[in-house]
Amino acid sequence: MEKLATNRGLYAIIDPEHCAGRDPIWVAKEILAGGCAMMQLRAKKLSDGEILALGKDLKALCGASAVPFVLNDRADLAEILQADALHLGQDDLPLPDARSIYGGSIGLSTHSYEQAREASVKAEMIGIGPIFPTQSKINPDPCLGLTELERIARDINVPCIAIGGITVEQAPAVFGTGVQMIAMIRAISMADHPRSAARKVHIEAAK
């Protein structure tokens, strides 16, 4: 938990559906070469076996780069993979039940100030969003914007991850709100040059 709490920078999300038709392993390697604070596997349309196979490869890559590996949604598969962290959405397995299956750190998605405050007392990290309009979800929650993001980041004492429609160009303004990490899917994984895009965002966090 202490290791995760000190991380700052790009929270890269690898989703095979959003890699511009490219091998997600190649995309992950490019992002890791550019730099990131954490890497999550998000694979809503893969079978359990496919998630485990891809997860093992990604975990090995992350381990070689000393980057924590996170699995989205699945507490059971996160435990099998011995992922560094699990990330849950508001409609996923309730956090107490997830803890009975998975023994690592857990992050929780939140979509309002109230949800963020509630999640901060029971999760090790919280995702906050969407900040801007996003194409990665079919029915996204209302956008929070930078002002509300700053209010949440100021009042929450666990690592905050901003997510939702954030571009590489918007990273400086988002980090300016006080969040520790920015989660990106399409802006990095579908970029012409994922390594360069990742580097720009990750380096921005250190300024």
C-alpha positions as CSV (number, residue, x, y, z in Angstrom):
1,M,0.0,0.0,0.0
2,E,2.8,2.4,0.9
3,K,4.5,1.7,-2.5
4,L,1.3,2.6,-4.4
5,A,0.6,5.7,-2.3
6,T,3.9,7.3,-3.5
7,N,3.3,6.8,-7.2
8,R,2.7,9.9,-9.3
9,G,2.2,10.3,-13.1
10,L,0.5,8.4,-15.9
11,Y,-1.9,5.6,-14.9
12,A,-1.9,3.7,-18.2
13,I,-4.9,1.5,-19.1
14,I,-4.4,-1.2,-21.6
15,D,-7.6,-2.3,-23.3
16,P,-7.3,-4.6,-26.3
17,E,-10.3,-2.8,-27.8
18,H,-8.6,0.5,-27.8
19,C,-5.1,-0.2,-29.2
20,A,-5.8,0.9,-32.8
21,G,-5.7,-2.7,-34.0
22,R,-2.2,-3.2,-32.6
23,D,-0.9,-5.9,-30.3
24,P,-1.7,-4.8,-26.7
25,I,1.6,-6.2,-25.6
26,W,3.5,-4.0,-28.1
27,V,1.4,-1.0,-26.9
28,A,2.2,-1.8,-23.3
29,K,6.0,-2.1,-24.0
30,E,5.9,1.3,-25.7
31,I,4.1,2.9,-22.8
32,L,6.5,1.4,-20.3
33,A,9.4,2.7,-22.3
34,G,7.9,6.1,-22.2
35,G,7.1,5.9,-18.5
36,C,4.1,5.4,-16.3
37,A,3.3,5.2,-12.6
38,M,0.9,2.2,-12.9
39,M,-0.5,0.0,-15.6
40,Q,-4.0,-1.5,-15.6
41,L,-5.5,-4.3,-17.8
42,R,-9.1,-3.5,-18.7
43,A,-10.5,-6.3,-20.8
44,K,-14.3,-6.5,-20.7
45,K,-14.8,-8.7,-23.8
46,L,-12.1,-11.3,-23.2
47,S,-12.7,-14.7,-21.7
48,D,-11.2,-15.6,-18.3
49,G,-8.5,-17.6,-19.9
50,E,-7.6,-14.7,-22.3
51,I,-7.5,-12.3,-19.4
52,L,-5.2,-14.5,-17.4
53,A,-2.9,-15.1,-20.4
54,L,-2.7,-11.4,-21.2
55,G,-2.5,-10.5,-17.5
56,K,0.5,-12.7,-16.9
57,D,2.4,-11.2,-19.8
58,L,1.6,-7.6,-18.7
59,K,2.5,-8.3,-15.1
60,A,5.9,-9.6,-16.2
61,L,6.5,-6.5,-18.3
62,C,5.4,-4.3,-15.5
63,G,7.6,-6.1,-13.0
64,A,10.6,-5.7,-15.2
65,S,10.0,-1.9,-15.2
66,A,9.1,-1.7,-11.5
67,V,5.6,-0.5,-12.4
68,P,2.6,-1.8,-10.3
69,F,0.2,-4.0,-12.3
70,V,-3.5,-3.5,-11.8
71,L,-6.4,-5.6,-12.9
72,N,-9.8,-4.1,-13.6
73,D,-13.1,-5.6,-12.3
74,R,-12.1,-9.2,-11.4
75,A,-11.1,-9.9,-7.8
76,D,-10.8,-13.6,-8.5
77,L,-8.5,-13.2,-11.4
78,A,-6.5,-10.5,-9.6
79,E,-5.8,-12.9,-6.8
80,I,-4.8,-15.7,-9.3
81,L,-2.4,-13.2,-11.0
82,Q,-1.2,-11.8,-7.7
83,A,-1.8,-8.3,-9.2
84,D,-0.4,-5.4,-7.3
85,A,-3.9,-3.9,-7.1
86,L,-7.5,-4.4,-8.2
87,H,-9.7,-1.6,-9.5
88,L,-13.5,-1.8,-9.0
89,G,-16.3,0.3,-10.5
90,Q,-19.4,1.4,-8.6
91,D,-21.4,-1.5,-10.0
92,D,-18.8,-4.2,-9.6
93,L,-18.4,-6.6,-6.7
94,P,-18.8,-4.7,-3.4
95,L,-15.5,-3.9,-1.8
96,P,-15.9,-6.0,1.4
97,D,-16.7,-9.0,-0.8
98,A,-13.7,-8.3,-3.0
99,R,-11.4,-8.2,0.0
100,S,-12.6,-11.7,1.0
101,I,-11.2,-12.9,-2.4
102,Y,-8.3,-10.6,-3.2
103,G,-5.6,-9.7,-0.7
104,G,-3.9,-6.6,-2.3
105,S,-4.7,-2.9,-2.6
106,I,-8.0,-1.9,-4.1
107,G,-9.0,1.2,-6.0
108,L,-12.6,2.3,-6.5
109,S,-14.2,4.5,-9.2
110,T,-16.2,7.5,-8.1
111,H,-18.3,9.9,-10.0
112,S,-19.1,12.7,-7.5
113,Y,-17.7,14.5,-4.4
114,E,-19.9,12.4,-2.1
115,Q,-18.8,9.1,-3.6
116,A,-15.2,10.1,-3.4
117,R,-15.4,11.0,0.3
118,E,-17.2,7.7,1.0
119,A,-14.7,5.7,-1.0
120,S,-11.6,7.4,0.6
121,V,-12.3,5.7,4.0
122,K,-12.4,2.2,2.6
123,A,-10.2,2.0,-0.6
124,E,-6.5,2.5,-1.1
125,M,-7.0,4.6,-4.2
126,I,-9.9,6.3,-5.9
127,G,-10.6,7.0,-9.5
128,I,-12.5,10.3,-10.2
129,G,-14.3,11.0,-13.4
130,P,-15.2,11.4,-16.0
131,I,-13.5,14.8,-16.0
132,F,-14.2,15.5,-19.7
133,P,-16.5,13.7,-22.3
134,T,-15.2,10.2,-23.0
135,Q,-15.5,7.7,-25.8
136,S,-14.3,4.8,-23.7
137,K,-17.7,4.1,-22.0
138,I,-21.1,3.6,-23.6
139,N,-23.1,5.4,-20.9
140,P,-20.7,7.6,-19.0
141,D,-21.6,9.6,-15.9
142,P,-21.9,13.4,-16.1
143,C,-18.5,15.2,-16.4
144,L,-17.1,16.6,-13.2
145,G,-14.7,19.2,-14.7
146,L,-11.5,20.6,-13.2
147,T,-13.0,22.7,-10.5
148,E,-14.8,19.8,-8.9
149,L,-11.8,17.6,-9.4
150,E,-9.6,20.1,-7.5
151,R,-12.1,20.2,-4.6
152,I,-12.1,16.4,-4.4
153,A,-8.3,16.1,-4.6
154,R,-7.9,18.8,-1.9
155,D,-10.3,17.0,0.6
156,I,-9.3,13.4,0.0
157,N,-6.2,11.9,1.7
158,V,-5.7,8.8,-0.5
159,P,-4.2,8.8,-4.0
160,C,-6.6,10.3,-6.5
161,I,-6.6,9.2,-10.2
162,A,-8.3,11.5,-12.7
163,I,-10.0,9.7,-15.6
164,G,-12.3,10.4,-18.5
165,G,-11.6,12.2,-21.8
166,I,-8.2,13.6,-20.8
167,T,-5.9,14.4,-23.6
168,V,-2.1,14.7,-23.5
169,E,-2.4,18.4,-24.0
170,Q,-4.8,18.7,-21.0
171,A,-2.4,16.8,-18.6
172,P,-0.8,19.9,-17.1
173,A,-4.1,21.5,-16.1
174,V,-5.3,18.2,-14.6
175,F,-2.2,17.6,-12.6
176,G,-2.6,21.2,-11.5
177,T,-5.7,20.2,-9.5
178,G,-3.5,18.2,-7.1
179,V,-4.3,14.6,-8.3
180,Q,-1.5,12.1,-8.1
181,M,-2.2,10.3,-11.4
182,I,-4.0,10.7,-14.7
183,A,-5.6,7.6,-16.2
184,M,-5.6,7.4,-19.9
185,I,-6.8,4.8,-22.4
186,R,-7.3,6.1,-25.9
187,A,-5.1,9.2,-25.6
188,I,-2.1,6.9,-25.1
189,S,-2.9,3.5,-26.5
190,M,-4.4,4.8,-29.7
191,A,-1.7,7.5,-30.2
192,D,0.5,7.2,-33.3
193,H,3.5,7.0,-30.9
194,P,2.4,5.6,-27.5
195,R,5.9,5.9,-26.1
196,S,6.1,9.6,-26.8
197,A,2.6,10.3,-25.6
198,A,3.3,8.4,-22.3
199,R,6.5,10.3,-21.8
200,K,4.9,13.7,-22.2
201,V,2.2,12.9,-19.6
202,H,4.4,11.1,-17.1
203,I,7.1,13.8,-17.1
204,E,4.5,16.5,-16.7
205,A,3.7,15.0,-13.2
206,A,7.1,15.7,-12.0
207,K,6.9,19.5,-12.7
